[in-house]
Amino acid sequence: MRKPLFNLFWLLLCALVVDGCGRRPGVLSYEIRDAGVTITDCDEAAEGDLEIPAEIEGLPVTSIGDKAFFGCTSLTSISIPDSVTSIGVEAFTLCVSMTSITIPEGVTSIERSTFSNCSSLTSITIPDSVTSIGDQAFDRCKGLTSIIIPDSVTSIGFQAFWSCGSLASITIPDGVTHIKRGAFAKCTSLTSIAVPSGNLAYKSIDGVVFSKDGKELLAYPAAKTGDYIIPDSVTSISFQAFWNCESLSSITIPDGVTSIGYEAFGNCSNLISITIPDSVTSIGFQA
């Protein structure tokens, strides 16, 4: 049930919201949907720490809508109640001052660009209830130094951790069966990507991610240094597989490789030579 227009379309939340300066009404807007409350908007002038109430008008707060906190640049932390099970697309995009946030148990997916450009976010814990991480979910979270991906996650989206420049290592859990191309592109501090042996879709050799059969090279850590010899089992080099690998000085491509993906070696500024074997029949745009 949408609140009527004579209530200014979005009812301002009259519940008391606590921040570092004391109590303040009117920070959040909401709608009542299916016997639950969805947070739809936040005053962009809000600052400091913000606590989302667990109940409004006697009903549980169950979701945070698309772009609800988009551009709230002065919020430093947001407390989400355990009653929330859904967080929308771009919900916290451009919350550039937010340093921490806890996703409650019960949330099943992190949607597209949920935390995109949260440049001050240093750590985040993803609960075991989450099964998918959407496209660009943590895009340009430049301060993110660590992240724990639970075994419940089965899918990691396109460029999901793109340009997370402080992320040094990452472990892909056993349950992940789908990693979209470019998921870790431009992670300039990343030295290793680990995949446990129990994963049925992927494997890691010396910190480099391959398909389980070893035929596709998917991701090379951007901060890995020196020369690299691609294993003979590889037949294709994925989209942005070596993107921004500025420490890579030389690479050997085996004769079995038939395709090199889009931007595969983009911005590899210290790569001075490369030999493409005769077996290659396809080279992607801006490779």
N, C-alpha and C positions, 0 to 999 in steps of 0.2 A: 504493500500500500504506500504510494507516494504521498508525502505531505502536501497539502493544498497550496495553490499559488498565493493565496492571501497571506500565507505565512512566509512570504518572500522566497518561495520555491524550495530553498534549502533552509531548513530550520537550524539555527545556531544551537550548538550543544550548550544547554544551560547547566549541565553537571559541572562540578568544579574540577578543573584540570590543574595538576600540580607541576610547576617548573621551579627552576633554581631561584626565582624571585618571589615565590609565594603562590597564592591561589589566583586563578584567572579564568573567568567564564568566557564562552564565545569563541574558543579556539577552533573547534571541530564542527563540521557539518555532517549530517547523516540522513539515511533513509531507512524505513522499516520495510523489510522484504522477507516474505515467507516466515513470519514469526521470529525473525532475527534482525539485527541491526547491522547495516553496512556503513562504514565510515567512508564518506564520499569526497571530502575536501578538508583542507587545513589552511588556516590563515597564514599566508606566506610571511607575515611579520612575526610569527611565533618564534621564540628563541629559547635556548637552554634545553633542559630535560623535559620530556613530555610523557605522561602516562595516559594511555588509552583506557577508559573505564571498561570493566567487564560487563556492565549492564547499563542500559539507557531505557528509561520509561518502563522498567521492570522486565525488559527483554535482553537476552544475551547479545553481546557484540560478536558476530560470527564471521565477518569478512571486512577486508580493507579493499576498497574499490580501485579501479584503474586510475592511475595518476593522483591518488588521494593526497600524497605528500610531495608531489612533483614540484621541484623548485623551492622547497622549504629550506633555504640555504643557511639559516641560523640555528636550526635544531641540532643539538649535539648528541642526544640519544632519545630513543623512542622505546617505551615499554609496551609490548603487545600482550594482552591478556590470553590466558590459556584457552578461552572460549573461541578464539579465532581459528578457523580451519581453511580460510581462503585468502590469498593475497594477490591482488590484481596486477595487470600489465603496467609497467613503469610506475609502480606504487611509490617508490622512494627515489626515483631518478632525480639527479642533481641535488640530493641532500648532501652538499659538499662539506658540511661541518660535522656530520654524524660520525662518531668514532666507534660506536658499538650498537649492536641490536641483537636480540634473541628471538629466533623464530620458534613459536610454540609447537609442541607435539600436537599432531592432528592436521597440520598443514601438509598437503600431499604433493604440491608442486611449487616450484619457484618459476614464475612466468617470465615472459620476454622482457628484458631490460628492467627487471624489478629493482635492482640496485645499481643500475648503470650510472657512471660518473659520481659515485659516492667516494670521492677521492681521499677522504680522511678515515674511511673505514679500515681498521687495522686487523680485525679478526671477526669471524662469524661462525657460529655452530649451526649446522644443518641437522634437524632432528631425524630420527629413524623413520618417521612417517613419510618423508619426502621421497618420491619415486622418480622425479624428473627435474632437471635444471634447464630452463629455457634458453632460447637464443639470446645472446648478449646479456645474460642475467647479471654478470659482474663486470661487464665491459668498462674499462678504464677505472677500475678500483685500484688506483696507483699505490695506495698505502697498505693494501692487503698483503700481510706477510705470511699468513697461514690459514688454511681452511681444511676442515675435516669433512669428507664426503662419506656419508654412511653407506653401508652395504645395501640398503634399500633402494638406492638410486640405480636406475637401469638406463637412463638416457641423459646425455650431456649435449646441449645445443650448440649451434654455429656461433663461433667466436665467443663462447660463454665466459671465458676468462681473458678476452682480448685486452692487451695493453695493461695487464696487472703487473706493473713493473717491479714491485717489491716481492712478488711470490717466488720463493727460492726452490721449493720442491712440492710435488703433489703426488698423491697415491690414488690410483683408480681402483675402486673396490671391485670385488669379484662379480657383483651383480650387474655391472654396466655392460650392456650389449650393443649400445649405439653411441658413438661419439661423432658429432658432426664435424666437418672439415673446418680447420682454422680455430678450433676450440681454445688452443693455448698460444695462438699467434701473438707476437710482440710482447711476450712475458720476458722482459730483458734480463731478469735476475734468475730465471729458471735454469737450473743445472741438471735436473733429473726428473723424469716422470716414471714412477714405479707402477707396475701392474702385477698383482699377485698371480702365481701360477694357476690358481683355480679359476681365473677368468676365462670364459669359453669363447670370447670374441676377439680379445686382444692379448698381446704380450709385450714385454719390455726387454730390450737387450741393451745393456750399458746405458740405461736411462732414456733410450729412444723407443717410441711406441710404433708397433707394427700390428697388422691384422694377425689373427692367431695362426694362420697358415704361412705367415712370413712374406706374402706376396706384395703387400702394400705397405709402404712407409708412410705413417700418418703424421707424426709430430717429432721434431728434433728440438730439444731444449735450447732456447736462444742464447743462454750464457755458457753453454758447453764449448770448450776451447779446442784449438788444434785442428788436425786433419781428420777427415772421416772417410772410411771405406764402406760403402753400402753393401750389405750382405748379398751374395749371389742369388739368394731366393727371391729377391725383390723384382717385381715386374712393373710396378707403377709407383710413382712419387706423388703424393697427394697434394691437393690444394693447400697452399701456404705452409707446406711441411717444414721448410727451413726459413720461414719469414723472419726477418730482422735478426738473423744469426750473425751478428757483427764480429764474433770471435772466430768464426769458421774461416780457415785460411785456404784449405783445398778440399776437394771432394772427388772420390772415384766412383763412377757410376758403372755397374756391371753390364755385360752384354745382354743380359736377359731383360733389361728394362725397356718397355715399349711406350710408356707414356709419362710425361712430366706435367703436373697440374698447374693450374692458374696461380701465378705469383709464388711458385714453389720456392724460388730463391730470392724473392723480393727483399731489397734493402740489406743484402749480405755484402756490406761495404768493404770488407777485407778479403773477399773471395776473388783472387786475382786470375785464376784460370780454371777451366772446366772442360772436360772432354765428353762429348755426347756420342755414345756408341751408335753404330749403324742400325741396331735393333729398334731404336726410338722412331715411332711413326707419328706421335702426337705431342706437341708442345703447347701448353696453355698460354693464354693471354698474359703478358707481363711476367712471364716465368723467370 
